[in-house]
Amino acid sequence: MPNFISLVDLLPLIPELILFLTLVVAMLADLFVPSNRRNDVLVSVSLGGIVLTMLAELQLYGAGYTGFYGTVVADNYSILLELVYLLIGLMTILLSRHYITENEMNFGEYYILLLSALIGMMLMSSSLELLVIFIGLEIMSISSYILVGMKRKVPESGEAALKYLLLGAFSTGFLLYGISLLYGATGSTYLPDMLQQLRLGAVETPLALAGIALLTIGLSFKVAIVPFHMWTPDVYSGAPTPVTGFMSAAAKAAGFAIMIRILLVGIPLEQVEGWETILGWLAMLTMTIGNLVALQQQNVKRMLAYSSIAHAGYMMVAIAVGTTAAIGSVLFYALAYAVVSTGAFGILAIRNRGRILETYEDLHGYARTNPMLALGMSLMMLSLIGLPLTGGFVGKLRIFGAALEADWILLTVVAVLNSALSVYYYLRVIACMYLKAGEETSAVVETPPRLASFGVGLTVFATLYLGIFPDDFLLLINESVRSLL
């Protein structure tokens, strides 16, 4: 009689187990380490655990381990995405150390919740079972709800957490109901079995179509696709700034990773008449509304929140196109955007003249007080525009190219026009830093925290590397897409 579970089943979950042990060690450190050394120990434990997890991921690359009857896999697709989540988590911790102390949210559970959210993302990406994907999604979501409300003395933070919780629970209902309908239509929640049944004709039944629609709505909430984006501006502006960067980077990448695995690989949408057109219209609406509302914002965090909606629209272009080239392009774009978003919000989290940067007026004269950070922020804005020598340029080029190859002419034109529209509010940030005078007339150079400077430096390096030497990552992405298909 075969064993229900063997040690071999745990092989694809080794990175998750390492990160879970790191979480346990962080909990114990929070309990027993003296308060004057607690933060340094928690940062060291968290960073060390993430680095060990990344090394474990690299060891698993190309091995193709599966476990738990094929429901958990360590294919190249999941490993690449998990490395992206871990990199963003590492950068977020570096950018958070000073922020949580300065804003009276110096709680050990901050690091524990970040690690927990990472575990949920990794579990989502490495699973072929819809219920396990749902569990991973909820681990990530519940951790994120609490992280958003970590500024306990700030009413806006509590309001943002409550809105996120209520709308997150609403989207979870759509997602779970969609899974149940697909189970009723196919008799399975295991993606390969579902795919087989759907290709045999089950996809054309009303039950399956309703399940696909509800599943799409639930995932659209998670990645902020119009008209399911309502929570994004308030949550992003009310959350602690490093948490906002983490959510807009890692959580969005995880949402699109699951959308690719379910909608583009697990469900044969090409058999559903008109479905690609619906996705295309969602992409156009998301890009256009995100950019138009971002133009009107005076708060930089809210501007970046609406900007993130627009970038979700660009990635949705590739989802609508659905070709192999499009899948690869959205993975590269998700990586490039995640790095830039983490860096931009990380810079906003560093105090300037004693205050956190929030409005455009706060950026006046920033190049005089923090010239290196102003240069880093300028690079982030140029990458978000999509100018050459940045990761954003290569990402947009590949998405627009994939759409053109598939004869999505109108969608490509709308995407290019929206990209041009975004130039105004991104260049406005640079203009405020370099062309506007701040409150102080003398050039006062402030020294940012060392860990934060190192984190910003990593994002700058990654943005330039992805823009100048993208070939290595494109090769890895092509290999991951082949393992997915």
C-alpha positions as CSV (number, residue, x, y, z in Angstrom):
1,M,0.0,0.0,0.0
2,P,1.6,3.3,-1.0
3,N,2.3,6.0,1.6
4,F,-0.1,8.8,1.8
5,I,2.8,11.3,2.0
6,S,6.5,10.7,1.6
7,L,9.6,12.9,2.0
8,V,9.8,13.1,-1.8
9,D,6.5,15.1,-1.7
10,L,8.2,17.8,0.3
11,L,11.0,18.4,-2.2
12,P,9.1,21.1,-4.3
13,L,8.1,22.8,-1.0
14,I,11.7,23.1,0.4
15,P,11.8,26.9,-0.2
16,E,8.4,27.4,1.5
17,L,9.6,25.2,4.4
18,I,12.8,27.3,4.8
19,L,10.8,30.5,4.8
20,F,8.3,29.0,7.3
21,L,11.2,28.1,9.7
22,T,12.5,31.6,9.3
23,L,9.1,32.9,10.3
24,V,9.1,30.7,13.4
25,V,12.6,31.9,14.4
26,A,11.5,35.5,13.9
27,M,8.5,34.9,16.2
28,L,10.8,33.4,18.9
29,A,13.2,36.3,18.5
30,D,10.4,38.8,18.9
31,L,9.4,37.1,22.2
32,F,12.8,36.5,23.8
33,V,15.4,39.0,22.3
34,P,15.8,42.2,24.4
35,S,14.0,45.2,23.0
36,N,17.1,47.2,22.3
37,R,18.4,44.5,20.0
38,R,15.1,43.1,18.7
39,N,14.8,45.0,15.4
40,D,18.4,44.3,14.3
41,V,17.9,40.6,15.0
42,L,14.6,40.4,13.2
43,V,16.0,42.2,10.2
44,S,19.0,39.8,10.1
45,V,16.9,36.7,10.6
46,S,14.4,37.8,7.9
47,L,17.1,38.7,5.4
48,G,19.1,35.6,6.1
49,G,16.0,33.4,5.7
50,I,15.1,35.0,2.4
51,V,18.6,34.6,1.0
52,L,18.6,30.9,2.0
53,T,15.3,30.4,0.4
54,M,16.5,32.0,-2.8
55,L,19.5,29.6,-2.8
56,A,17.1,26.7,-2.4
57,E,15.1,27.9,-5.3
58,L,18.2,28.1,-7.5
59,Q,19.1,24.5,-6.5
60,L,15.6,23.3,-7.6
61,Y,15.7,25.1,-10.9
62,G,15.4,22.7,-13.8
63,A,14.8,19.7,-11.5
64,G,11.0,19.5,-12.1
65,Y,10.0,18.0,-8.8
66,T,6.4,17.3,-8.1
67,G,4.7,16.4,-4.9
68,F,1.3,15.5,-3.3
69,Y,0.0,13.6,-6.3
70,G,1.1,16.3,-8.7
71,T,-0.7,19.2,-7.1
72,V,2.5,21.0,-6.1
73,V,5.3,21.5,-8.6
74,A,8.7,23.1,-8.7
75,D,8.8,23.9,-12.4
76,N,10.9,26.7,-13.9
77,Y,7.8,28.9,-14.1
78,S,7.0,28.8,-10.4
79,I,10.7,29.0,-9.4
80,L,11.3,32.2,-11.5
81,L,8.3,33.9,-10.0
82,E,9.2,32.9,-6.4
83,L,12.6,34.4,-6.9
84,V,10.9,37.6,-8.0
85,Y,8.7,37.6,-4.8
86,L,11.7,36.9,-2.6
87,L,13.7,39.7,-4.2
88,I,10.9,42.2,-3.6
89,G,10.5,40.9,-0.1
90,L,14.3,41.4,0.5
91,M,14.2,45.0,-0.9
92,T,11.0,45.8,1.2
93,I,12.7,44.7,4.5
94,L,15.8,46.9,3.6
95,L,13.5,49.9,2.9
96,S,11.3,49.3,6.0
97,R,13.8,49.2,8.9
98,H,13.9,53.0,9.5
99,Y,10.3,53.6,8.5
100,I,8.7,51.4,11.1
101,T,10.8,53.0,13.9
102,E,10.1,56.5,12.8
103,N,6.3,55.9,12.5
104,E,5.7,54.1,15.8
105,M,4.9,50.8,14.2
106,N,8.0,49.1,15.5
107,F,6.3,45.7,16.0
108,G,8.0,42.4,15.4
109,E,4.9,41.0,13.7
110,Y,5.7,43.4,10.8
111,Y,8.5,41.1,9.6
112,I,6.5,38.0,10.4
113,L,3.6,39.1,8.3
114,L,5.8,40.0,5.4
115,L,7.3,36.5,5.5
116,S,3.8,35.0,5.8
117,A,2.6,37.0,2.7
118,L,5.7,35.7,0.8
119,I,4.8,32.1,1.7
120,G,1.3,32.6,0.5
121,M,2.5,33.9,-2.9
122,M,5.0,31.1,-3.3
123,L,2.3,28.5,-2.5
124,M,0.0,30.1,-5.1
125,S,2.7,29.9,-7.8
126,S,3.8,26.4,-7.2
127,S,0.3,24.7,-7.1
128,L,-1.8,23.1,-9.8
129,E,-4.8,22.6,-7.5
130,L,-7.3,25.4,-7.4
131,L,-8.1,24.9,-3.7
132,V,-4.4,25.1,-2.8
133,I,-4.0,28.2,-4.9
134,F,-7.0,29.6,-3.0
135,I,-5.3,28.8,0.4
136,G,-2.1,30.5,-0.7
137,L,-4.1,33.5,-1.9
138,E,-5.8,33.8,1.4
139,I,-2.5,33.5,3.4
140,M,-1.2,36.4,1.3
141,S,-4.4,38.4,1.6
142,I,-4.9,38.1,5.3
143,S,-1.2,39.0,6.0
144,S,-1.6,42.0,3.7
145,Y,-4.8,43.2,5.4
146,I,-3.0,43.4,8.7
147,L,0.1,45.0,7.2
148,V,-2.0,47.8,5.7
149,G,-3.4,48.6,9.2
150,M,0.0,48.5,11.0
151,K,0.0,52.3,11.6
152,R,-2.3,51.8,14.5
153,K,-2.5,55.5,15.6
154,V,-3.3,56.8,12.1
155,P,-7.0,56.7,11.2
156,E,-6.3,56.5,7.5
157,S,-4.4,53.3,7.9
158,G,-7.2,51.6,9.8
159,E,-9.7,52.8,7.2
160,A,-7.5,51.5,4.4
161,A,-7.3,48.1,6.2
162,L,-11.0,47.9,6.7
163,K,-11.7,48.7,3.0
164,Y,-9.2,46.2,1.9
165,L,-10.6,43.5,4.1
166,L,-14.2,44.1,3.0
167,L,-13.5,44.3,-0.7
168,G,-11.0,41.5,-0.4
169,A,-13.6,39.2,1.2
170,F,-16.0,40.2,-1.6
171,S,-13.5,39.2,-4.3
172,T,-12.8,36.0,-2.4
173,G,-16.5,35.1,-2.6
174,F,-16.4,35.5,-6.4
175,L,-13.2,33.4,-6.6
176,L,-14.5,30.6,-4.4
177,Y,-17.9,30.5,-6.2
178,G,-16.2,30.4,-9.5
179,I,-14.0,27.4,-8.4
180,S,-17.1,25.6,-7.2
181,L,-18.9,26.1,-10.5
182,L,-15.9,24.8,-12.4
183,Y,-15.8,21.8,-10.2
184,G,-19.4,21.2,-11.0
185,A,-18.7,21.5,-14.7
186,T,-15.5,19.3,-14.8
187,G,-15.6,17.2,-11.6
188,S,-12.1,18.3,-10.6
189,T,-10.2,21.3,-9.2
190,Y,-6.9,19.8,-10.4
191,L,-5.8,22.0,-13.3
192,P,-4.6,19.3,-15.7
193,D,-7.8,17.3,-15.2
194,M,-9.9,20.4,-15.6
195,L,-8.1,21.2,-18.8
196,Q,-8.8,17.8,-20.2
197,Q,-12.5,18.0,-19.4
198,L,-12.9,21.6,-20.7
199,R,-11.2,20.7,-24.0
200,L,-13.6,17.9,-24.5
201,G,-16.4,20.4,-24.6
202,A,-17.3,21.2,-21.0
203,V,-16.0,24.7,-21.5
204,E,-19.1,25.5,-23.6
205,T,-21.6,24.6,-20.8
206,P,-23.3,27.5,-18.9
207,L,-21.9,26.2,-15.6
208,A,-18.3,26.4,-16.9
209,L,-18.8,29.8,-18.5
210,A,-20.2,31.2,-15.3
211,G,-17.3,29.7,-13.3
212,I,-14.7,31.2,-15.7
213,A,-16.4,34.6,-15.5
214,L,-16.6,34.6,-11.6
215,L,-13.0,33.3,-11.5
216,T,-11.9,36.2,-13.8
217,I,-13.7,38.7,-11.6
218,G,-12.1,37.4,-8.4
219,L,-8.6,37.6,-9.9
220,S,-9.3,41.0,-11.4
221,F,-10.0,42.4,-7.9
222,K,-6.6,41.1,-6.8
223,V,-4.7,42.8,-9.6
224,A,-6.9,46.0,-9.7
225,I,-8.4,45.7,-13.2
226,V,-11.2,48.2,-14.0
227,P,-14.0,48.1,-12.9
228,F,-12.7,46.1,-9.9
229,H,-10.1,48.6,-8.9
230,M,-12.1,50.7,-6.4
231,W,-10.0,49.7,-3.3
232,T,-6.6,50.5,-4.8
233,P,-6.2,54.3,-4.3
234,D,-7.5,54.4,-0.7
235,V,-5.6,51.3,0.4
236,Y,-2.3,52.3,-1.3
237,S,-2.4,55.9,0.1
238,G,-3.4,54.8,3.6
239,A,-1.0,51.8,4.0
240,P,2.5,52.3,5.3
241,T,4.6,53.3,2.3
242,P,6.9,50.2,2.2
243,V,3.8,48.0,2.4
244,T,2.3,49.9,-0.5
245,G,5.4,49.2,-2.5
246,F,5.3,45.5,-1.5
247,M,1.6,45.2,-2.5
248,S,2.0,47.0,-5.8
249,A,5.0,44.9,-6.7
250,A,4.9,41.4,-5.3
251,A,1.2,41.0,-4.8
252,K,0.4,42.2,-8.3
253,A,3.0,39.9,-9.8
254,A,1.5,37.0,-7.9
255,G,-2.0,37.8,-9.1
256,F,-0.9,37.9,-12.7
257,A,1.1,34.7,-12.3
258,I,-2.0,32.9,-11.2
259,M,-4.1,34.5,-13.9
260,I,-1.6,33.2,-16.5
261,R,-1.6,29.7,-15.0
262,I,-5.4,29.4,-14.7
263,L,-6.8,31.5,-17.6
264,L,-4.1,31.0,-20.3
265,V,-3.0,27.5,-19.5
266,G,-5.6,25.8,-17.3
267,I,-8.7,27.0,-19.3
268,P,-9.0,26.9,-23.1
269,L,-10.3,30.4,-23.6
270,E,-9.8,30.1,-27.4
271,Q,-12.9,27.8,-27.4
272,V,-15.1,30.5,-25.8
273,E,-16.3,32.9,-28.5
274,G,-15.8,36.6,-27.6
275,W,-13.8,36.0,-24.4
276,E,-10.5,37.4,-25.8
277,T,-12.5,40.6,-26.9
278,I,-13.8,41.0,-23.3
279,L,-10.3,40.8,-21.9
280,G,-9.1,43.3,-24.5
281,W,-11.8,45.8,-23.5
282,L,-10.9,45.3,-19.9
283,A,-7.3,46.1,-20.7
284,M,-8.2,49.3,-22.6
285,L,-10.5,50.5,-19.8
286,T,-7.9,49.8,-17.2
287,M,-5.1,51.6,-19.0
288,T,-7.3,54.6,-19.9
289,I,-9.1,55.2,-16.5
290,G,-5.9,54.6,-14.5
291,N,-4.0,57.2,-16.5
292,L,-6.7,59.8,-16.7
293,V,-7.4,59.8,-13.0
294,A,-3.6,59.7,-12.2
295,L,-3.3,63.0,-14.1
296,Q,-5.6,64.7,-11.6
297,Q,-3.9,63.6,-8.4
298,Q,-1.9,65.9,-6.1
299,N,-0.8,63.2,-3.7
300,V,2.1,61.3,-5.1
301,K,1.1,58.0,-3.5
302,R,-2.4,58.2,-4.9
303,M,-0.9,59.1,-8.3
304,L,1.3,56.0,-8.1
305,A,-1.7,54.0,-7.1
306,Y,-3.7,55.0,-10.2
307,S,-0.5,54.5,-12.2
308,S,-0.4,50.9,-10.9
309,I,-3.9,50.4,-12.3
310,A,-2.7,51.6,-15.7
311,H,0.3,49.3,-15.6
312,A,-2.1,46.4,-14.7
313,G,-3.9,47.4,-18.0
314,Y,-0.6,47.1,-19.9
315,M,-0.1,43.6,-18.5
316,M,-3.7,42.8,-19.2
317,V,-2.9,43.4,-22.9
318,A,-0.7,40.4,-22.9
319,I,-3.4,38.3,-21.1
320,A,-5.9,39.3,-23.8
321,V,-3.4,38.4,-26.6
322,G,-2.6,35.0,-24.9
323,T,0.3,33.9,-27.2
324,T,3.5,32.4,-26.0
325,A,5.3,35.6,-26.7
326,A,2.7,37.6,-24.8
327,I,3.0,35.3,-21.7
328,G,6.8,35.9,-21.7
329,S,6.3,39.6,-22.1
330,V,4.0,39.9,-19.2
331,L,6.4,38.0,-17.0
332,F,9.2,40.4,-17.9
333,Y,7.0,43.4,-17.4
334,A,5.8,42.2,-14.0
335,L,9.5,41.8,-12.9
336,A,10.5,45.3,-14.3
337,Y,7.4,47.0,-12.8
338,A,7.9,45.2,-9.4
339,V,11.5,46.5,-9.1
340,V,10.6,50.0,-10.1
341,S,7.5,50.2,-7.9
342,T,9.4,48.9,-4.8
343,G,12.1,51.5,-5.4
344,A,9.7,54.4,-5.9
345,F,7.7,53.8,-2.8
346,G,10.9,53.0,-0.9
347,I,12.2,56.5,-1.7
348,L,8.9,58.1,-0.7
349,A,9.3,56.3,2.7
350,I,12.6,58.2,3.5
351,R,12.0,61.4,5.3
352,N,13.0,64.7,3.7
353,R,13.4,67.8,5.9
354,G,11.8,65.8,8.7
355,R,8.7,64.6,6.9
356,I,7.4,61.8,4.7
357,L,7.0,62.7,1.0
358,E,3.3,62.7,0.1
359,T,2.4,65.6,-2.2
360,Y,4.1,67.1,-5.2
361,E,4.9,70.1,-3.0
362,D,6.9,67.9,-0.7
363,L,9.1,67.1,-3.6
364,H,10.0,70.7,-4.3
365,G,13.8,71.1,-3.9
366,Y,14.3,67.4,-3.3
367,A,17.3,67.3,-5.6
368,R,19.1,69.8,-3.4
369,T,18.5,68.0,-0.1
370,N,18.8,64.4,-1.4
371,P,20.6,64.5,-4.8
372,M,21.2,60.7,-5.0
373,L,17.7,59.7,-4.0
374,A,16.3,62.3,-6.5
375,L,18.4,60.7,-9.2
376,G,17.1,57.3,-8.2
377,M,13.5,58.6,-8.3
378,S,14.0,60.1,-11.7
379,L,15.2,56.8,-13.0
380,M,12.1,55.1,-11.6
381,M,9.8,57.6,-13.3
382,L,11.7,57.2,-16.6
383,S,11.3,53.5,-16.4
384,L,7.6,53.8,-15.7
385,I,7.3,56.0,-18.8
386,G,9.1,53.3,-20.7
387,L,12.2,55.2,-22.0
388,P,15.2,53.3,-23.3
389,L,18.0,51.8,-21.1
390,T,15.4,51.0,-18.4
391,G,13.5,47.7,-17.7
392,G,10.2,49.5,-18.4
393,F,11.2,50.2,-22.0
394,V,12.0,46.5,-22.7
395,G,8.8,45.4,-20.9
396,K,6.5,47.7,-22.9
397,L,8.3,47.0,-26.1
398,R,7.7,43.2,-25.7
399,I,4.1,43.6,-24.7
400,F,3.3,46.0,-27.6
401,G,5.3,43.8,-30.0
402,A,3.4,40.6,-29.0
403,A,0.1,42.4,-29.5
404,L,1.1,43.6,-33.0
405,E,2.3,40.1,-34.0
406,A,-1.1,38.8,-33.0
407,D,-2.9,41.6,-35.1
408,W,-4.3,43.4,-32.1
409,I,-3.9,46.8,-33.8
410,L,-6.5,48.8,-31.9
411,L,-5.3,47.5,-28.5
412,T,-1.7,48.3,-29.4
413,V,-2.6,51.9,-30.5
414,V,-4.6,52.5,-27.3
415,A,-1.7,51.1,-25.2
416,V,0.8,53.4,-26.9
417,L,-1.4,56.5,-26.5
418,N,-1.9,55.7,-22.8
419,S,1.8,55.3,-22.4
420,A,2.3,58.8,-24.0
421,L,-0.4,60.2,-21.7
422,S,1.5,59.0,-18.6
423,V,4.5,61.1,-19.5
424,Y,3.0,64.2,-18.0
425,Y,2.5,63.0,-14.5
426,Y,5.8,61.1,-14.3
427,L,7.8,64.1,-15.6
428,R,6.0,66.3,-13.1
429,V,7.7,64.4,-10.3
430,I,11.1,65.0,-11.9
431,A,10.2,68.7,-12.5
432,C,9.2,69.2,-8.9
433,M,12.5,67.7,-7.6
434,Y,14.8,69.7,-9.9
435,L,13.0,72.8,-11.1
436,K,11.0,73.9,-8.0
437,A,12.5,75.5,-4.9
438,G,11.8,73.9,-1.6
439,E,11.2,75.5,1.8
440,E,14.9,75.9,2.4
441,T,17.0,78.0,0.1
442,S,20.4,76.5,1.1
443,A,21.5,73.1,-0.3
444,V,21.2,70.9,2.7
445,V,22.3,67.3,2.0
446,E,20.5,64.8,4.2
447,T,22.0,61.3,4.8
448,P,19.4,58.6,4.3
449,P,19.5,55.4,6.4
450,R,22.1,52.9,5.3
451,L,19.8,49.9,4.8
452,A,17.3,52.1,2.9
453,S,20.1,53.4,0.7
454,F,21.3,49.9,-0.1
455,G,17.7,48.9,-0.9
456,V,17.2,51.8,-3.3
457,G,20.6,51.0,-4.8
458,L,19.5,47.5,-5.6
459,T,16.3,48.7,-7.3
460,V,18.3,51.2,-9.4
461,F,20.8,48.5,-10.4
462,A,18.1,46.1,-11.3
463,T,16.2,48.7,-13.3
464,L,19.2,49.5,-15.4
465,Y,20.4,45.9,-15.7
466,L,16.9,44.9,-17.0
467,G,17.0,47.7,-19.5
468,I,20.6,47.3,-20.8
469,F,21.2,43.5,-20.4
470,P,17.7,41.9,-20.7
471,D,18.8,38.9,-22.6
472,D,19.7,36.7,-19.6
473,F,16.3,37.3,-18.0
474,L,14.5,36.8,-21.3
475,L,16.2,33.5,-21.7
476,L,15.1,32.4,-18.2
477,I,11.5,33.6,-19.0
478,N,11.4,31.7,-22.2
479,E,12.4,28.5,-20.4
480,S,9.8,29.1,-17.7
481,V,7.1,29.6,-20.3
482,R,8.1,26.4,-22.1
483,S,7.8,24.5,-18.7
484,L,4.4,26.0,-18.2
485,L,3.1,25.0,-21.6
